Amino acid sequence: MGKSRNTRRERDADAAVVEGVDGGLAQLVPDRDRARAWTLLLDGAPQSHVDLDDPAYLSFEYQRRLGHVVDLTAPPGRPLHVVHLGGGAFTLARYVAATRPRSTQQVVERDAALVQLVRRELPLDPGARIRVRSVDAREGLGKVPDGWADLVISDVFSGARTPAHLTSAEFLDEVRRALKPGGCYAANLADGPPLAHLRGQIATAAARFAELALVADPTVLRGKRFGNAVLVASDLPLPIAELTRRAASDPHPGRVEHGRALTDFTGGATPVTDASAVASPAPPPSVFR
């Protein structure tokens, strides 16, 4: 929307903040059940939820599952080096800072206008070690030093679709380069029936990592509806039992697939390359109603 962004600001604390950003129309909508909590929407699609009073609170289902991965990446409280591809309202970066003080984090969010909006309206804790780069996710990942990250989290959507260049084996080669030996990669994926994108992403990760797990709503895994799935990958064994327990105890219980069952789930899908990559499918309009 360029330089002519329109802003509507209200003094009423219950009013939404509406502002044009590079990726569309951003809305920060107050959570009427939590005093200083907000939901970020882009062009009507929910992106993030932030509680400034309790940054360890994760409202969105898929963000809770990514939070479980953060919790299980290292012993409780141990600081981590984390790269976040996709910033939104910095929900997961705030979570890491709150649950693992002294962590050092890099957030890569291409939409510079969105970053400015979030920083202004939902300011980060000044003591948090969070650096934000406003560049393309793959470009920003390329600037991370070799072997720097304990955890790389990918949660990038443009027009509610993951860009093609963030779905390939070559992209995962960059992820591996940035990870410490035995580090962990977690990606928020979105797909619906017939789940071709999700199957392809699992096959791609299996070509680059020794251990995989997938966390999703059972109805999504059965191809009954469009939804999110969190893919976790590492070269070291994953904490499957604890991840399963946590996912099952969530308000919206998730199922964890791994091992042979996950291999069978791919249905013979082949790894995605830069030459064959396409963006993830657009969600049906009914998803956000």
SULDA-V551404 format. One record per residue. N is the residue number from 0. RES is the residue in three letters. SS is DSSP state (~ for helix, > for strand, _ for the rest). PSI is psi in degrees with one decimal (999 if undefined). OMEGA is omega as a letter, one per 20 degrees, with the letter a starting at -180 (* if undefined). Layout:
N/RES/SS/PSI/OMEGA
N/RES/SS/PSI/OMEGA
This chain:
0/MET/_/0.9/r
1/GLY/_/-153.9/a
2/LYS/_/-15.1/a
3/SER/_/44.4/a
4/ARG/_/137.2/r
5/ASN/_/137.6/a
6/THR/>/132.4/r
7/ARG/>/113.7/a
8/ARG/_/136.0/r
9/GLU/_/146.6/r
10/ARG/_/-26.4/a
11/ASP/_/124.5/a
12/ALA/_/-18.9/a
13/ASP/_/-3.4/a
14/ALA/_/148.4/r
15/ALA/_/153.3/r
16/VAL/>/123.8/a
17/VAL/>/125.5/a
18/GLU/>/138.8/r
19/GLY/>/132.5/r
20/VAL/>/-179.9/a
21/ASP/_/-33.3/a
22/GLY/_/5.0/a
23/GLY/>/-149.6/a
24/LEU/>/117.9/r
25/ALA/>/139.9/r
26/GLN/>/131.7/r
27/LEU/>/108.7/a
28/VAL/>/125.1/a
29/PRO/>/143.1/r
30/ASP/_/113.7/a
31/ARG/_/-10.1/r
32/ASP/_/-9.7/a
33/ARG/_/126.4/a
34/ALA/_/-44.1/a
35/ARG/_/46.5/r
36/ALA/>/147.1/a
37/TRP/>/149.7/r
38/THR/>/131.2/r
39/LEU/>/127.2/r
40/LEU/>/143.0/r
41/LEU/>/118.2/a
42/ASP/_/39.8/r
43/GLY/_/-8.1/a
44/ALA/>/123.2/r
45/PRO/>/132.2/a
46/GLN/>/-44.0/a
47/SER/>/156.1/r
48/HIS/>/132.9/a
49/VAL/>/131.8/r
50/ASP/>/107.5/a
51/LEU/_/-27.3/r
52/ASP/_/-22.9/a
53/ASP/_/75.1/a
54/PRO/_/-11.1/r
55/ALA/_/-4.3/r
56/TYR/_/122.7/r
57/LEU/_/114.6/a
58/SER/_/-42.7/a
59/PHE/_/140.4/a
60/GLU/~/-49.9/a
61/TYR/~/-31.3/r
62/GLN/~/-33.0/r
63/ARG/~/-40.6/a
64/ARG/~/-38.3/r
65/LEU/~/-34.2/r
66/GLY/~/-37.5/r
67/HIS/~/-40.7/r
68/VAL/~/-44.0/r
69/VAL/~/-45.9/a
70/ASP/~/-33.7/a
71/LEU/~/-0.3/a
72/THR/~/-29.9/a
73/ALA/_/166.2/r
74/PRO/_/149.9/a
75/PRO/_/135.5/r
76/GLY/_/-13.9/a
77/ARG/_/129.6/r
78/PRO/_/147.2/a
79/LEU/_/157.1/r
80/HIS/>/118.3/a
81/VAL/>/136.5/r
82/VAL/>/126.8/r
83/HIS/>/114.5/r
84/LEU/>/110.1/a
85/GLY/_/124.7/a
86/GLY/_/-45.1/a
87/GLY/_/-127.1/r
88/ALA/_/18.8/r
89/PHE/_/31.9/a
90/THR/~/-48.8/a
91/LEU/~/-32.9/r
92/ALA/~/-39.9/r
93/ARG/~/-39.3/a
94/TYR/~/-46.9/r
95/VAL/~/-44.8/a
96/ALA/~/-35.5/a
97/ALA/~/-37.6/a
98/THR/~/-19.4/a
99/ARG/_/73.0/a
100/PRO/_/150.0/a
101/ARG/_/8.3/r
102/SER/_/151.0/r
103/THR/>/126.0/a
104/GLN/>/146.6/r
105/GLN/>/125.2/r
106/VAL/>/129.6/r
107/VAL/>/109.5/a
108/GLU/_/112.8/a
109/ARG/_/-33.6/a
110/ASP/_/94.1/a
111/ALA/~/-35.7/r
112/ALA/~/-36.9/r
113/LEU/~/-42.1/r
114/VAL/~/-44.6/a
115/GLN/~/-42.9/r
116/LEU/~/-49.1/a
117/VAL/~/-43.4/r
118/ARG/~/-37.6/a
119/ARG/~/-45.7/a
120/GLU/~/-31.4/a
121/LEU/_/67.8/a
122/PRO/_/143.5/r
123/LEU/_/152.9/r
124/ASP/_/122.8/a
125/PRO/_/-18.9/r
126/GLY/_/-9.1/a
127/ALA/_/139.1/r
128/ARG/>/76.0/a
129/ILE/>/119.5/r
130/ARG/>/134.4/a
131/VAL/>/127.8/r
132/ARG/>/129.6/r
133/SER/_/73.7/r
134/VAL/_/172.2/r
135/ASP/_/145.6/a
136/ALA/~/-45.1/a
137/ARG/~/-36.3/r
138/GLU/~/-44.4/r
139/GLY/~/-38.8/r
140/LEU/~/-36.4/r
141/GLY/~/-18.8/r
142/LYS/_/-6.7/r
143/VAL/_/131.6/a
144/PRO/_/151.0/r
145/ASP/_/133.9/r
146/GLY/_/26.9/a
147/TRP/_/-38.4/a
148/ALA/>/136.3/r
149/ASP/>/-31.9/a
150/LEU/>/132.4/r
151/VAL/>/124.2/r
152/ILE/>/124.7/r
153/SER/>/120.3/r
154/ASP/_/66.5/a
155/VAL/_/124.7/r
156/PHE/_/136.9/r
157/SER/>/115.4/a
158/GLY/_/37.3/r
159/ALA/_/16.6/r
160/ARG/>/141.0/r
161/THR/_/125.3/a
162/PRO/_/146.9/a
163/ALA/~/-39.2/a
164/HIS/~/-2.2/r
165/LEU/~/19.2/a
166/THR/_/3.6/a
167/SER/_/166.2/r
168/ALA/~/-35.2/r
169/GLU/~/-37.5/r
170/PHE/~/-43.5/r
171/LEU/~/-26.1/r
172/ASP/~/-38.3/r
173/GLU/~/-38.7/r
174/VAL/~/-47.8/a
175/ARG/~/-39.1/r
176/ARG/~/-39.9/a
177/ALA/~/-22.3/a
178/LEU/>/147.1/r
179/LYS/>/156.2/r
180/PRO/>/127.1/a
181/GLY/>/4.3/r
182/GLY/>/173.4/a
183/CYS/>/142.5/r
184/TYR/>/134.5/r
185/ALA/>/134.3/a
186/ALA/>/135.9/r
187/ASN/>/115.5/a
188/LEU/>/147.7/r
189/ALA/>/132.8/a
190/ASP/>/165.8/r
191/GLY/_/-178.9/a
192/PRO/_/135.5/j
193/PRO/_/18.4/r
194/LEU/_/28.2/a
195/ALA/~/-39.4/r
196/HIS/~/-47.0/a
197/LEU/~/-44.4/r
198/ARG/~/-41.1/r
199/GLY/~/-36.8/r
200/GLN/~/-35.2/r
201/ILE/~/-44.4/r
202/ALA/~/-37.7/r
203/THR/~/-46.0/r
204/ALA/~/-35.8/r
205/ALA/~/-23.7/r
206/ALA/_/-11.0/a
207/ARG/_/-19.0/a
208/PHE/_/148.8/a
209/ALA/_/-30.5/a
210/GLU/>/134.0/a
211/LEU/>/153.7/r
212/ALA/>/151.4/r
213/LEU/>/131.2/r
214/VAL/>/124.3/a
215/ALA/>/164.1/r
216/ASP/_/134.7/a
217/PRO/~/-33.5/a
218/THR/~/-31.2/r
219/VAL/~/-44.5/a
220/LEU/~/-29.5/r
221/ARG/_/0.2/r
222/GLY/_/28.0/a
223/LYS/_/-23.1/a
224/ARG/_/163.4/r
225/PHE/_/140.8/r
226/GLY/>/-174.4/a
227/ASN/>/149.7/r
228/ALA/>/140.1/r
229/VAL/>/119.1/r
230/LEU/>/130.2/a
231/VAL/>/134.8/a
232/ALA/>/144.4/r
233/SER/>/167.2/r
234/ASP/_/-7.7/r
235/LEU/_/157.0/r
236/PRO/_/138.4/a
237/LEU/_/153.5/r
238/PRO/_/68.5/a
239/ILE/~/-45.0/a
240/ALA/~/-45.3/a
241/GLU/~/-37.4/r
242/LEU/~/-40.5/r
243/THR/~/-44.4/a
244/ARG/~/-45.2/a
245/ARG/~/-43.7/a
246/ALA/~/-38.1/a
247/ALA/~/-24.5/a
248/SER/_/2.1/r
249/ASP/_/158.4/r
250/PRO/_/-37.5/r
251/HIS/_/94.2/a
252/PRO/_/139.1/r
253/GLY/_/161.1/r
254/ARG/>/143.3/r
255/VAL/>/125.6/r
256/GLU/>/142.3/r
257/HIS/>/173.8/r
258/GLY/~/-142.0/a
259/ARG/~/-37.8/a
260/ALA/~/-38.0/r
261/LEU/~/-39.0/r
262/THR/~/-44.8/r
263/ASP/~/-34.4/a
264/PHE/~/-32.0/a
265/THR/_/-21.7/r
266/GLY/_/31.9/r
267/GLY/_/11.1/r
268/ALA/_/148.3/a
269/THR/_/155.8/a
270/PRO/_/146.8/r
271/VAL/_/137.7/r
272/THR/_/169.2/r
273/ASP/_/-35.7/a
274/ALA/_/-28.4/a
275/SER/_/-4.4/a
276/ALA/_/141.2/r
277/VAL/_/159.1/r
278/ALA/_/155.6/r
279/SER/_/156.8/a
280/PRO/_/148.3/r
281/ALA/_/139.3/r
282/PRO/_/147.7/r
283/PRO/_/150.9/a
284/PRO/~/-29.3/a
285/SER/~/-19.0/a
286/VAL/~/-36.2/a
287/PHE/~/11.6/r
288/ARG/_/999/*
